[in-house]
C-alpha cells in the first residue's frame, strides 16, 4: 500500500535525530539544548506512531476477509520470522558495542541476564542492563502481536467501538487512580498502556475496506483537526509538561495518527502520497526497521568516543553527530537490512531463501552468455527473472507447463509487514 513504508521511514529517521539530540544535551526532559531544537525531543511519539502503523498494517488483510486471519500458530510464525532474525542480529551487534566500545546505559555494560532477558524479548517485564536503549519498544510490539488474535476475535464478534472501549477504559481508570492523575512510568510494563494506540491502528484499517463514501472522506483534514487539541495543550503547557504526561498524550494523539495513515492508505492526500513514494523516502522505508534497531549504538559511539577528539560538547557535538553519525547509521542500516532483514521480509521460509540464493548463483554463473546449438547457431540464454514467471501462466490443454523454481510462499512476501 503506497506511502506506508515512507511513513515508517520518516518515523525511524526522526527517532535517530531524537537520539542525536538526547545524548548530546544533558538534562532531559529540561534539556540544555537550544530552544530551536525542541522539536527533536518527542521521540516517544514516533514510537507511538510505529505502534499505530503496526496495528493498521496487520489488520488490513483480516479487514478484507471479515476480520478473519490465518490460524494463530501460522500468524505467530510469520511474525517471528519477520521480526526476530534482524532483532537477534542487532542484539549481537549491540552487545559487542556495549561491551567493547561504549555502554548503552548508566547502569553499566550488559550482563548474562541482559542476554537472557533481551534475547527472549522480556525487557518489558524484567529489568537488566540494556545493550540498546531502543529495544524497549520491540518487546512491547511483540507482546501486542501476541494479543492481536484476541483483538481480532473481539472485533469480529462485536464492533470497533466495543474493542476500543474494552482496551482503553482500563488504561484510563489506571491513569485516573494514579497520584495526581499522572502515572509515573518505569522502565517496563508499558504494553497495557500502549495497547489502545495499537488498537486505534487496527480500527483505522477498517477505512480501507469501507464503502466508497467512507473512503472518500477527507481523512487528512480529520487528522489535522484531531491533532489540534493535544498540540495546543502541549504548546500552552510547554515541552517539559508534555514529556512528563506521555501517559495521556499517547492516547490523545493516536486518533490523529490513525486518520493520517488512513488518508495515505486511501490516497486522499495526493500530495503527501507523492512525497512518501519518492524514491529516497521509499528506500528509507525499506530498511526502517534495521535503522531503528542498530542506529543507537552507532550514535552513542560517535557522541561519546569519537566527537570528544574533534569538537567541544554541546552544539558542536550535535552538528558533528549529524554530519558523521547520521550517514554512518543510514549506510550501516542499509547493509544490515540486506543481510538480516530483507531476506526474511521477501521470503517466508528457509527453503525459499535457499532456492532463491541457488537461482541467483546459477544465473550469475550463466551470466546471460550465449549458447551454441548443434547446427552452429547462437542462442542467448534466458534471463533468470523470466524463469521465475514460468509456471505462473494458466495451463492449456495439451501444452506442458514447466515447473517453477519459485516457492509459492514468496507471493505472500509482498504483503506489508507490521513493523
Buried (B, 14 or more C-beta within 10 A) or exposed (E): BEBBBBBBBBBBBBBBBBBBBBBBBEEBBEBEBEEEBBEBBBBBBBBBBBBBBBBBBBBBBBBEEEBEBBEBEEBBBBBBBBBBBBBBBBBEBBBEBBEEBBBBBEBEBBEEEBBEBBBEBBBBEBBBBBBBBBBBBBBBBBBBBEBBBEBBBBBBEEEBEEBBEBBBEBBEEEBEEEEEEBBEEEBBEBBBBBBBBBBBBBBBBBBBBBEEEBBEBEBBEBBBEBBEEBBEBBEEEEBBBBBBBBBBBBBBBBBBBBBBBBBBBBEBBEEBBEEBBEEEBBBBBBBBBBBBBBBBBBBBBBBBEBBEEEBEBBBEBBBBBBEBBBEBBBEBBBEBBEEBBBBBBEBBBEEBBEBBEEBEEEBEEEEEEEEEEEEEEEEEEEEBEEBBEBBEEEEEEEEEEEEBBBBEEBEBBEBBBBB
